[in-house]
Amino acid sequence: MKYQHIIDSERCKGCGLCVNVCPKNVLEITDKVNAKGHFPAFQARPDDCIHCTMCCIMCPDVAISIVEIEKETIE
């Protein structure tokens, strides 16, 4: 299964707690500044996510959610 992190880049202040707590190093901090002057997190390695939700739990700004990406059916 694949999972997509939905990170609200305007709420994320780039504290890095999600990056540090991820057991699979899925997240990284971007080099692009958001409107508030912060560098938000992004999903760098989506295939490595195990859906542990530690990033969601750790985020003090509740800026992260994870959704399952549906597999494409082969016809």
C-alpha positions as CSV (number, residue, x, y, z in Angstrom):
1,M,0.0,0.0,0.0
2,K,1.1,3.5,-0.7
3,Y,0.2,6.5,1.5
4,Q,0.2,10.2,0.8
5,H,1.0,12.8,3.4
6,I,-1.2,15.9,3.2
7,I,0.8,18.6,4.8
8,D,-0.8,22.0,5.2
9,S,2.2,24.1,4.2
10,E,0.7,27.3,5.6
11,R,0.1,25.7,9.0
12,C,3.5,23.9,9.2
13,K,6.2,26.0,10.8
14,G,9.0,23.6,9.9
15,C,9.9,22.6,13.4
16,G,11.1,19.2,12.2
17,L,9.5,17.1,14.9
18,C,7.7,15.0,12.3
19,V,11.0,14.5,10.4
20,N,12.8,13.4,13.6
21,V,10.1,11.0,14.8
22,C,9.5,9.2,11.4
23,P,11.0,5.6,11.7
24,K,11.4,5.4,7.9
25,N,12.7,8.9,7.1
26,V,9.8,9.7,4.8
27,L,9.6,13.4,5.5
28,E,12.1,16.2,5.0
29,I,12.1,20.0,5.4
30,T,11.7,21.9,2.1
31,D,13.9,24.7,0.9
32,K,10.9,26.7,-0.2
33,V,9.5,29.4,2.2
34,N,5.8,29.5,2.9
35,A,3.8,32.8,3.3
36,K,4.7,33.0,7.0
37,G,8.4,32.6,6.3
38,H,8.7,29.0,7.5
39,F,10.2,26.0,5.7
40,P,7.5,23.4,5.8
41,A,7.9,19.6,5.8
42,F,7.1,17.5,2.7
43,Q,6.9,13.8,1.8
44,A,10.2,13.0,0.3
45,R,9.9,9.2,0.1
46,P,6.2,8.2,-0.1
47,D,6.9,4.5,-0.9
48,D,8.7,4.1,2.5
49,C,5.7,5.2,4.6
50,I,4.3,2.4,6.9
51,H,1.3,4.5,8.1
52,C,2.5,4.6,11.7
53,T,1.0,8.1,12.0
54,M,3.8,9.2,14.4
55,C,4.2,12.4,12.3
56,C,0.6,13.2,12.7
57,I,0.7,12.6,16.4
58,M,3.9,14.6,16.9
59,C,2.8,17.7,14.9
60,P,2.1,20.5,17.3
61,D,0.2,22.4,14.6
62,V,-2.0,19.4,13.4
63,A,-0.8,20.1,9.9
64,I,-0.3,16.5,8.8
65,S,-2.8,13.9,7.7
66,I,-2.2,10.6,5.8
67,V,-4.4,9.0,3.3
68,E,-4.1,5.7,1.5
69,I,-3.6,5.9,-2.2
70,E,-5.8,3.5,-4.0
71,K,-4.1,1.0,-6.2
72,E,-4.8,1.3,-9.9
73,T,-6.7,-1.8,-11.2
74,I,-5.3,-3.5,-14.3
75,E,-7.9,-4.3,-16.8
